[in-house]
């Protein structure tokens, strides 16, 4: 196959732009003029002036949760309890007689009220996740399903409000809120189509704790997996993984075991991010993380750790520094997820240690109002993408969907065109590298994905125009994974 009459942006500095691209099987064969003789009677596709990029990787997505959330009650944009309850009442008619009302998306300034939710929902068990997924607003009918103590280490319980936070929220969600495997897998089939329509060719999934691996395995067995998955597993499973001799990288070109996931603290929106001023919730201590990283390294596993607040990030960096002799000789690639608020003296440590900053460009505009209120006087060191990049850190971009939407172009625009602390914006070239190239480094794929070079996998996205000419209006036209069109194959009008 030859793609011609367009702009090919390879994202490789040795040949950043070409006018055509040859593909043989599942690989890039090279630029037209030298390699097309290797393609017997090649199919020729006229790009009609369109632009081709390496496929987008979402380096931080809760894919099954995002897919399911597309079918749930959405509360984004509500600012009062009454606004939320109006949507709740409308959704109740769609709940099965023995089912749950599930929703998500509320955030401050809304203040949950358990009595008000009870009055609106009656006996229908209701669980409404906050925008950041770290707080859960539940009614009395839901609490009656708890089956145990709501108070767990690293959790917060506010019964008057009907709110569970952090570990208490997750424990309740995992043990009481009923979601079948069939519901997840069916939602993911549609989610894969949506992801393909947005140019996504790979994801680093964070939903290992709900069994995402088995969902993806089912889809892969069906031949329905249209993107490549670097799968997380909960760090609590390390002993089992070690006993079985399983290590990072096991799998095939579409689905591989990737890394262990842990949490240092909570979030900005839930008021549980751990800050240097002493506020927030500690989920994992620095000492516990260091022990985990060392044990994981001995078993061949890199660690990705959620850290939002400046203290949480500092303690995570300290833990990686203390254990450097355990993970570095093994070539493991650790990462801090989010890195939203950083002490200035800690920014340089990411590059110095070789710890990646796995960030989400879309969070900066989304969190702006909350950050200005809750982190007043500190926002000049929040969402510090430019500072991290200039310091030499490996910056990888994701969406954190369903917290934000799984839409790489929207994320790229957020990183480049931000008008809140614009001094932290990136160039378009940098944002593309953070979305296409750098995630492939984290999954040890830098020699086979992320660029359009001979021998690399033919994972690419066709855009309706060159984003360097008009980023705001650029749209996805088609998506290819491994030389096969997974979204909107040509010809195009």
C-alpha positions as a printed Julia matrix, in Angstrom:
493×3 Matrix{Float64}:
   0.0     0.0    0.0
   1.24    3.49  -0.84
  -0.21    6.64   0.72
   0.66    9.61  -1.44
  -0.18   13.24  -2.26
  -0.27   14.36   1.33
   1.92   15.35   4.26
   3.52   12.5    6.19
   4.82   13.63   9.56
   7.06   10.82  10.75
   7.92   12.42  14.15
  11.51   11.36  13.53
  14.04   14.19  13.36
  16.1    12.49  10.62
  13.23   12.85   8.11
  10.4    14.76   9.78
   8.23   15.24   6.67
   7.6    13.12   3.58
   5.06   13.32   0.77
   4.26    9.59   0.64
   4.49    6.42   2.7
   4.81    2.77   1.69
   3.31    0.0    3.84
   3.93   -3.73   3.47
   1.88   -6.06   5.61
   1.74   -4.67   9.14
   4.9    -2.55   8.77
   6.06    0.7    7.3
   8.2    -0.15   4.3
   9.62    3.33   3.82
   9.31    6.43   1.72
   8.16    6.09  -1.88
  10.96    6.25  -4.41
  13.16    3.54  -2.89
  10.96    0.93  -1.31
   7.91    0.63  -3.52
   9.57   -2.11  -5.59
   9.11   -4.32  -2.52
   5.36   -3.97  -2.91
   4.0    -6.07  -5.79
   1.1    -4.23  -7.46
   0.63   -1.93  -4.48
  -2.68   -0.33  -3.65
  -2.27    3.42  -4.09
  -4.27    5.74  -1.85
  -4.57    9.4   -2.71
  -4.43   11.4    0.51
  -5.79   14.45  -1.27
  -3.59   16.82   0.74
  -4.42   15.21   4.08
  -1.89   14.63   6.84
  -0.65   11.33   8.28
   0.79   10.97  11.8
   1.81    8.0   13.93
  -1.23    6.72  15.81
  -2.11    8.34  19.11
  -1.42    6.54  22.39
  -3.45    7.4   25.47
  -0.86    6.91  28.19
  -3.37    7.03  31.07
  -6.89    5.76  30.52
  -9.35    3.69  32.53
 -10.68    2.07  29.37
 -13.39   -0.28  30.71
 -14.58    2.36  33.17
 -14.66    5.01  30.43
 -16.56    2.69  28.08
 -19.12    1.9   30.77
 -19.4     5.55  31.81
 -20.61    6.42  28.31
 -23.82    4.56  29.28
 -24.17    6.0   32.78
 -25.79    9.15  34.16
 -23.48   12.1   33.56
 -23.31   14.96  36.03
 -20.65   17.15  34.46
 -21.49   20.83  34.71
 -23.94   20.61  37.62
 -23.19   23.09  40.41
 -25.96   22.41  42.94
 -27.6    19.39  44.5
 -30.93   20.29  42.92
 -29.41   20.39  39.43
 -27.9    16.96  40.05
 -31.17   15.55  41.38
 -33.05   16.78  38.33
 -30.81   14.56  36.21
 -31.1    11.71  38.72
 -34.9    11.78  38.56
 -34.84   11.69  34.76
 -32.51    8.66  34.82
 -34.51    6.59  37.31
 -36.99    5.39  34.7
 -34.19    3.55  32.9
 -33.09    1.51  35.92
 -34.1    -2.15  36.04
 -36.21   -3.25  39.0
 -33.23   -4.94  40.65
 -30.56   -2.64  39.26
 -28.38    0.25  40.36
 -28.44    3.85  39.25
 -24.83    4.61  38.44
 -23.47    7.99  37.47
 -20.41   10.21  37.59
 -19.08   13.68  37.0
 -20.12   15.92  39.92
 -17.51   18.16  41.47
 -17.28   21.18  43.77
 -18.95   23.6   44.31
 -21.68   20.93  44.55
 -21.94   19.68  48.15
 -23.54   16.2   48.3
 -26.52   15.63  50.57
 -27.54   12.09  51.49
 -31.06   13.0   52.65
 -31.78   14.85  49.42
 -30.51   11.92  47.37
 -32.67    9.54  49.42
 -35.75   11.65  48.75
 -35.1    11.58  45.0
 -34.18    7.91  44.63
 -36.12    6.02  47.3
 -35.24    2.32  47.32
 -33.12    2.4   44.14
 -29.47    1.94  45.18
 -27.57    4.89  43.77
 -23.82    5.46  43.44
 -22.54    8.67  41.86
 -18.79    9.02  41.37
 -17.2    12.45  41.48
 -15.46   13.91  38.45
 -12.09   12.71  39.74
 -13.38    9.2   40.68
 -12.02    9.61  44.22
 -15.34   10.38  45.96
 -18.61    8.47  45.83
 -22.01    9.98  46.66
 -24.42    7.23  47.72
 -27.93    6.96  49.08
 -29.14    4.93  52.04
 -30.36    2.1   49.82
 -26.8     1.76  48.49
 -25.24    1.9   51.94
 -27.48   -0.94  53.02
 -25.6    -3.1   50.5
 -22.2    -2.33  52.06
 -21.94   -5.58  53.98
 -19.13   -4.38  56.21
 -17.29   -1.49  57.79
 -16.98    1.52  55.5
 -13.91    2.76  57.37
 -10.72    1.39  55.82
  -7.11    2.63  55.91
  -6.63    5.45  53.44
 -10.37    6.12  53.29
 -12.7     8.88  54.44
 -16.37    8.4   55.4
 -18.85   11.3   55.66
 -22.16    9.57  56.36
 -24.24   12.73  56.73
 -23.35   13.71  53.2
 -23.48   10.13  51.94
 -19.91   10.53  50.7
 -17.09    7.98  50.69
 -13.63    9.09  49.64
 -10.47    7.36  48.43
 -10.05    3.76  49.66
 -13.52    3.77  51.27
 -15.08    4.74  47.95
 -13.13    2.16  45.99
 -13.79   -0.63  48.47
 -17.52    0.08  48.36
 -17.51    0.27  44.57
 -15.62   -3.01  44.26
 -17.71   -4.98  46.77
 -21.2    -3.5   46.63
 -21.86   -1.86  43.25
 -22.77   -4.65  40.87
 -21.41   -4.59  37.32
 -21.16   -7.78  35.29
 -18.35   -8.78  32.97
 -20.85   -8.78  30.12
 -21.72   -5.14  30.8
 -18.07   -4.15  30.69
 -17.19   -6.12  27.56
 -20.26   -4.98  25.64
 -19.52   -1.35  26.52
 -15.88   -1.83  25.52
 -16.84   -3.05  22.04
 -18.48    0.29  21.39
 -15.64    2.06  23.18
 -13.13    0.54  20.78
 -15.04    1.95  17.83
 -15.09    5.4   19.42
 -11.39    5.23  20.23
 -10.57    4.23  16.65
 -12.63    7.17  15.36
 -10.38    9.46  17.42
  -7.11    8.08  16.12
  -6.22    5.98  19.18
  -4.0     3.03  18.28
  -2.7     2.16  21.76
  -3.57    2.68  25.42
  -1.89    2.31  28.78
  -4.84    1.02  30.76
  -5.24    1.75  34.5
  -8.2    -0.52  35.26
  -6.26   -3.61  36.3
  -8.04   -3.56  39.66
 -11.43   -4.35  38.06
 -10.1    -7.17  35.88
  -9.52   -5.22  32.67
  -7.05   -7.87  31.53
  -9.74  -10.53  31.27
 -12.04   -8.12  29.4
  -9.34   -7.31  26.87
  -8.5   -11.01  26.56
 -12.08  -11.78  25.59
 -12.11   -9.03  22.99
  -8.73  -10.16  21.64
  -9.97  -13.75  21.32
 -12.93  -12.44  19.33
 -10.62  -10.55  16.99
 -12.25   -7.33  18.15
  -9.21   -5.63  19.71
  -8.4    -2.66  17.47
  -5.75   -1.01  19.62
  -2.66   -2.12  21.54
  -2.89   -2.42  25.32
  -0.13   -1.96  27.93
  -2.03   -3.27  30.94
  -1.63   -2.27  34.57
  -2.13   -4.64  37.45
  -2.77   -3.65  41.09
   0.39   -3.67  43.15
  -1.38   -5.86  45.73
  -1.02   -8.77  43.26
   2.8    -8.63  43.23
   3.3   -11.67  45.46
   1.06  -13.79  43.23
   2.78  -12.57  40.07
   6.2   -13.28  41.56
   5.14  -16.76  42.66
   4.0   -17.53  39.12
   7.14  -16.06  37.59
   5.17  -13.58  35.5
   7.02  -10.43  34.44
   6.28   -7.22  32.61
   6.03   -7.59  28.83
   4.29  -10.96  28.72
   1.8   -11.08  25.85
   1.69  -10.31  22.16
   1.74   -7.21  19.98
  -1.82   -6.29  20.97
  -2.08   -7.15  24.67
   0.75   -7.23  27.19
   1.19   -7.15  30.94
   2.79   -3.8   31.62
   3.27   -2.4   35.11
   2.05   -2.23  38.68
  -0.17    0.65  39.79
  -0.1     2.28  43.24
  -1.48    5.45  44.85
   0.34    7.95  47.04
  -2.56   10.32  47.74
  -6.0    11.52  46.66
  -6.95   14.34  44.32
  -7.45   18.07  44.0
 -11.23   17.87  43.55
 -11.82   15.66  46.57
  -9.53   17.77  48.74
  -7.35   14.73  49.44
  -4.18   15.57  47.5
  -1.26   15.38  49.94
   0.52   18.74  50.22
   3.64   20.03  51.87
   1.4    22.02  54.23
   0.29   18.73  55.8
  -3.18   18.51  54.24
  -4.55   15.6   52.25
  -4.83   11.83  52.61
  -1.89    9.45  52.57
  -2.72    6.22  50.77
   0.81    4.87  50.49
   3.72    6.19  52.51
   7.12    6.86  51.02
   8.57    3.92  52.92
   5.85    1.61  51.66
   6.39    2.74  48.08
  10.15    2.19  48.32
   9.55   -1.33  49.58
   7.08   -1.97  46.75
   9.42   -0.62  44.06
  12.3    -2.76  45.31
  10.22   -5.93  45.49
   8.65   -5.21  42.09
  12.08   -4.67  40.53
  13.29   -8.06  41.76
  10.32   -9.62  39.93
  10.79   -7.57  36.75
   7.95   -5.07  37.18
   8.05   -1.28  36.75
   5.83    0.78  39.03
   3.47    3.6   38.09
   2.37    5.64  41.09
  -0.44    8.19  41.31
   0.78   11.4   42.95
  -1.13   14.68  42.85
   0.11   16.9   45.68
   3.61   18.31  46.05
   4.35   16.21  49.13
   3.07   13.04  47.43
   5.28   13.73  44.41
   8.32   14.44  46.57
   7.89   11.23  48.53
   7.39    9.24  45.32
  10.6    10.68  43.86
  12.4     9.96  47.13
  11.25    6.34  46.96
  12.45    5.9   43.38
  15.77    7.52  44.31
  16.29    5.22  47.3
  15.6     2.14  45.18
  17.46    3.23  42.04
  20.01    0.42  42.33
  17.15   -2.1   42.28
  15.22   -0.91  39.21
  17.73    0.91  37.0
  20.09   -2.06  36.26
  17.03   -4.03  35.14
  16.07   -1.37  32.6
  12.7    -0.73  34.25
  10.9     2.5   33.43
   9.1     3.95  36.45
   6.54    6.71  36.16
   4.58    9.14  38.27
   0.98    9.54  37.18
  -0.44   13.1   37.12
   2.4    15.01  38.87
  -0.06   17.9   39.16
   1.56   20.05  41.84
   5.33   20.09  42.14
   7.76   21.9   44.38
  10.11   23.77  42.07
  13.16   21.93  43.42
  11.56   18.59  42.51
  11.0    19.3   38.81
  14.61   18.57  37.86
  14.54   15.27  39.72
  12.29   13.56  37.15
  14.95   13.74  34.45
  17.84   13.2   36.85
  16.31    9.96  38.11
  14.79    8.8   34.83
  11.26    8.83  36.22
   8.65    9.69  33.58
   5.94   12.27  34.13
   2.74   10.63  32.89
   0.46   13.67  32.71
  -2.86   14.68  31.19
  -2.83   17.94  29.26
  -6.64   18.21  29.46
  -6.56   18.44  33.25
  -5.11   21.96  33.24
  -8.11   23.74  31.68
 -10.59   21.39  33.37
  -9.16   21.91  36.87
  -8.48   25.63  36.51
 -11.29   26.9   38.73
 -10.62   24.36  41.48
  -6.88   24.9   41.41
  -7.25   28.67  41.65
  -9.43   28.19  44.73
  -7.78   25.27  46.52
  -4.17   25.85  45.47
  -4.22   29.65  45.58
  -0.72   31.06  45.39
   0.68   27.74  44.14
  -0.75   27.37  40.63
   2.43   28.68  39.0
   3.91   25.27  39.81
   0.85   23.2   38.9
   0.41   21.3   35.61
   3.99   22.35  34.86
   4.41   20.68  31.49
   6.85   23.2   30.04
   9.01   23.12  33.17
   9.15   19.32  33.1
   9.91   19.23  29.38
  12.65   21.85  29.6
  14.18   19.98  32.54
  14.58   16.94  30.29
  11.86   14.73  31.77
  10.12   12.19  29.61
   6.58   13.59  29.43
   3.82   11.24  28.26
   0.28   12.47  27.65
  -2.97   10.68  28.42
  -6.59   11.57  29.08
  -7.41    9.94  32.43
 -10.75    9.08  30.8
 -13.46    8.99  32.04
 -12.19   11.9   34.18
 -11.66   13.78  30.91
 -12.74   12.55  27.51
 -10.69   10.0   25.58
  -9.84   12.35  22.73
  -6.14   12.83  21.93
  -6.65   15.84  19.66
  -8.52   17.63  22.45
  -5.67   16.82  24.81
  -3.06   18.06  22.36
  -4.96   21.32  21.92
  -5.13   21.69  25.71
  -1.37   21.28  25.97
  -0.55   23.72  23.17
  -3.27   26.37  23.32
  -3.74   26.73  27.1
  -4.43   30.29  28.24
  -4.19   29.56  31.99
  -0.54   29.85  32.96
   0.35   29.88  29.26
   4.02   29.85  30.21
   3.53   26.1   30.8
   2.23   25.4   27.27
   4.12   23.1   24.91
   4.75   23.43  21.2
   2.7    21.28  18.85
   5.73   19.17  18.01
   6.34   18.51  21.71
   2.68   17.69  22.39
   2.65   15.21  19.5
   5.82   13.56  20.76
   4.24   13.32  24.23
   1.19   11.62  22.68
   2.77    9.42  20.0
   6.45    8.83  20.75
   7.01    8.97  24.52
   4.27    6.51  25.56
   5.94    3.95  23.29
   9.15    4.45  25.26
   7.35    3.62  28.5
   6.01    0.37  27.05
   9.46   -0.49  25.63
   8.17   -0.09  22.09
  10.35    2.8   20.96
  11.95    0.69  18.2
   8.66   -0.46  16.72
   5.99    2.17  17.38
   5.56    5.91  17.73
   7.27    6.97  14.5
   6.63    6.27  10.82
   9.96    4.66   9.95
  10.89    1.54   7.95
  10.29   -1.55  10.04
   7.96    0.15  12.5
   4.39   -1.05  12.9
   1.98    0.67  10.54
  -0.11    2.29  13.27
  -1.21    5.68  11.99
  -3.92    8.29  11.87
  -5.05   10.28   8.84
  -6.09   13.87   9.6
  -8.15   16.13   7.38
  -5.37   18.75   7.36
  -1.91   19.41   8.68
  -2.36   20.37  12.36
   0.66   22.68  12.04
  -1.5    24.8    9.72
  -4.72   24.74  11.77
  -4.68   22.76  15.02
  -8.06   23.97  16.28
  -9.97   22.69  13.23
  -8.08   19.43  12.63
 -10.22   16.28  12.63
  -9.52   12.55  12.37
 -10.39   11.02   9.0
  -9.18    7.42   9.34
  -7.15    5.14  11.6
  -4.87    2.19  10.79
  -3.45   -0.41  13.16
  -0.89   -2.92  11.91
  -1.54   -2.08   8.26
  -5.32   -2.59   8.58
  -7.88    0.18   8.57
  -9.85    0.1   11.81
 -11.77    3.29  11.16
 -13.18    4.74   7.92
 -11.07    3.08   5.22
 -10.53    4.95   1.94
 -11.63    6.19  -0.51
 -12.57    9.48   1.15
 -14.56   12.3   -0.35
